[in-house]
């Protein structure tokens, strides 16, 4: 663990200069600089005081941080086909249930449709990448063509259908995760 780097990140996250941190701890700016550059190590008492001023404690500071993945490749996707409904869904963010939103790509063959979703809390957004689809939203129909988007509160029954003769491909995002 790079102690100095982590202290510097916390200090900057608290929008403090080295001088301001030093003043609050009755230390010198030079000493804070030496700690941040790993030229010296603070005593445990001083370290705990630094952490307190920076709004954390030793448990949080030394907790093992799991590296979060921010980029997902095609081999990370989970794909499921439904022959009866004539669609293929690609979950493009693994473990999206732990996030606030869930993006998928759904491909609808001619005559294909998504599962009919019952009303639920949340919102949904879609962008038609290829083809065109019909959005059924509480008995109303909306035609959405390539390059167009849809957005709605999911409080009404809803689903997509491909009534054209060509495949349709849609980026569809739900919040909270529902797919």
C-alpha positions as CSV (number, residue, x, y, z in Angstrom):
1,X,0.0,0.0,0.0
2,X,1.2,3.5,-0.9
3,X,0.4,5.2,2.4
4,X,1.5,8.7,1.2
5,X,-0.5,8.5,-2.1
6,X,-3.6,7.4,-0.2
7,X,-3.3,10.3,2.3
8,X,-2.8,12.8,-0.5
9,X,-5.9,11.5,-2.3
10,X,-7.9,11.8,0.9
11,X,-6.6,15.3,1.5
12,X,-7.4,16.4,-2.1
13,X,-10.8,14.8,-1.8
14,X,-11.4,17.0,1.2
15,X,-10.3,20.0,-0.8
16,X,-7.5,20.8,1.7
17,X,-4.0,22.1,1.0
18,X,-1.0,20.5,2.8
19,X,-0.8,23.7,4.8
20,X,-4.4,23.6,5.9
21,X,-4.1,19.9,6.9
22,X,-0.9,20.7,8.8
23,X,-2.5,23.6,10.6
24,X,-5.4,21.5,11.7
25,X,-3.0,18.9,13.1
26,X,-0.4,21.3,14.5
27,X,2.2,19.9,12.2
28,X,4.3,21.5,9.5
29,X,3.5,21.6,5.8
30,X,6.9,20.1,5.2
31,X,6.1,17.1,7.4
32,X,2.8,16.5,5.5
33,X,4.7,16.7,2.3
34,X,7.3,14.1,3.5
35,X,4.4,11.7,4.5
36,X,2.7,12.1,1.2
37,X,5.9,11.5,-0.7
38,X,6.7,8.5,1.5
39,X,9.9,10.1,2.8
40,X,8.8,9.5,6.3
41,X,6.2,7.5,8.1
42,X,4.0,9.0,10.8
43,X,3.5,7.5,14.2
44,X,0.3,5.6,14.7
45,X,-1.0,8.4,16.8
46,X,-0.3,11.0,14.1
47,X,-1.7,8.7,11.4
48,X,-4.9,8.2,13.3
49,X,-5.2,12.0,13.8
50,X,-4.6,12.6,10.1
51,X,-7.3,10.1,9.3
52,X,-9.7,11.7,11.7
53,X,-9.2,15.2,10.2
54,X,-9.7,13.7,6.7
55,X,-13.0,12.1,7.7
56,X,-12.1,8.5,7.9
57,X,-10.7,5.9,10.3
58,X,-8.1,3.2,10.2
59,X,-10.6,0.5,9.3
60,X,-11.8,2.3,6.2
61,X,-8.3,3.5,5.3
62,X,-6.8,0.0,5.4
63,X,-9.8,-1.9,4.1
64,X,-8.9,-3.9,1.0
65,X,-10.4,-2.2,-1.9
66,X,-11.7,-4.4,-4.7
67,X,-10.8,-3.0,-8.1
68,X,-14.0,-2.1,-9.9
69,X,-14.3,-3.0,-13.6
70,X,-15.3,0.0,-15.8
71,X,-14.9,-1.5,-19.2
72,X,-16.6,-4.7,-20.4
73,X,-15.7,-6.7,-23.5
74,X,-17.9,-8.8,-25.7
75,X,-16.6,-11.9,-24.0
76,X,-18.0,-10.5,-20.7
77,X,-21.5,-10.3,-22.0
78,X,-24.2,-12.8,-21.1
79,X,-26.4,-13.8,-24.1
80,X,-29.7,-15.6,-24.0
81,X,-32.0,-16.4,-27.0
82,X,-35.7,-17.0,-26.8
83,X,-36.8,-18.9,-29.9
84,X,-40.5,-18.6,-29.1
85,X,-40.4,-14.8,-28.8
86,X,-37.8,-14.6,-31.6
87,X,-35.4,-12.4,-29.7
88,X,-31.8,-12.4,-28.4
89,X,-30.8,-10.4,-25.3
90,X,-27.2,-9.5,-24.5
91,X,-26.6,-8.3,-20.9
92,X,-23.7,-6.0,-21.7
93,X,-22.7,-5.1,-18.1
94,X,-22.1,-8.2,-16.0
95,X,-23.7,-8.2,-12.5
96,X,-25.8,-5.1,-13.4
97,X,-28.2,-5.9,-10.6
98,X,-25.7,-4.3,-8.2
99,X,-25.9,-1.0,-10.1
100,X,-28.6,1.6,-10.5
101,X,-29.4,0.8,-14.1
102,X,-29.2,-2.2,-16.3
103,X,-28.3,-1.9,-20.0
104,X,-29.1,-4.6,-22.5
105,X,-29.0,-5.0,-26.3
106,X,-32.1,-6.8,-27.6
107,X,-32.3,-8.1,-31.1
108,X,-35.8,-8.8,-32.5
109,X,-36.3,-10.9,-35.5
110,X,-39.2,-10.0,-37.8
111,X,-42.3,-10.8,-35.8
112,X,-40.3,-11.0,-32.6
113,X,-41.0,-9.3,-29.4
114,X,-39.7,-8.7,-25.9
115,X,-41.3,-10.2,-22.8
116,X,-44.4,-8.3,-21.8
117,X,-43.4,-6.4,-18.7
118,X,-46.0,-5.8,-16.0
119,X,-46.0,-2.3,-14.4
120,X,-43.1,-1.8,-12.0
121,X,-41.3,1.1,-10.4
122,X,-38.6,2.8,-12.4
123,X,-37.9,4.2,-15.8
124,X,-36.8,2.8,-19.2
125,X,-34.9,4.2,-22.1
126,X,-34.1,2.8,-25.5
127,X,-32.2,3.7,-28.6
128,X,-32.9,1.8,-31.9
129,X,-29.6,0.9,-33.4
130,X,-31.0,-1.0,-36.4
131,X,-34.4,-1.4,-38.0
132,X,-37.6,-0.3,-36.4
133,X,-39.8,-1.4,-33.5
134,X,-43.2,-0.8,-32.1
135,X,-43.4,0.2,-28.4
136,X,-46.6,-1.0,-26.7
137,X,-47.1,1.2,-23.7
138,X,-50.4,0.7,-21.9
139,X,-52.4,-0.2,-25.0
140,X,-50.8,2.7,-27.1
141,X,-48.4,2.0,-29.9
142,X,-45.4,4.0,-30.9
143,X,-43.2,3.3,-33.9
144,X,-39.5,4.0,-33.3
145,X,-37.1,3.9,-36.2
146,X,-33.3,3.6,-36.3
147,X,-31.6,6.5,-34.6
148,X,-34.7,7.4,-32.5
149,X,-35.2,6.9,-28.8
150,X,-37.9,6.1,-26.3
151,X,-38.2,6.9,-22.6
152,X,-41.0,6.2,-20.2
153,X,-42.0,5.6,-16.6
154,X,-42.4,1.8,-16.3
155,X,-45.7,2.1,-14.3
156,X,-47.7,0.7,-17.2
157,X,-47.6,-2.6,-19.1
158,X,-44.9,-2.3,-21.8
159,X,-43.0,-4.3,-24.4
160,X,-41.4,-4.0,-27.9
161,X,-42.4,-5.8,-31.1
162,X,-40.7,-5.9,-34.5
163,X,-43.5,-5.7,-37.0
164,X,-41.1,-5.1,-39.9
165,X,-39.5,-7.5,-42.3
166,X,-36.0,-6.8,-41.0
167,X,-34.1,-7.5,-37.8
168,X,-34.2,-4.7,-35.2
169,X,-31.5,-4.0,-32.6
170,X,-32.1,-1.9,-29.6
171,X,-30.0,-0.6,-26.7
172,X,-32.5,-0.7,-23.8
173,X,-31.7,0.6,-20.3
174,X,-33.9,0.0,-17.2
175,X,-33.6,1.6,-13.8
176,X,-33.7,-0.1,-11.4
177,X,-32.4,-3.3,-13.0
178,X,-35.3,-5.4,-14.2
179,X,-34.3,-7.5,-17.2
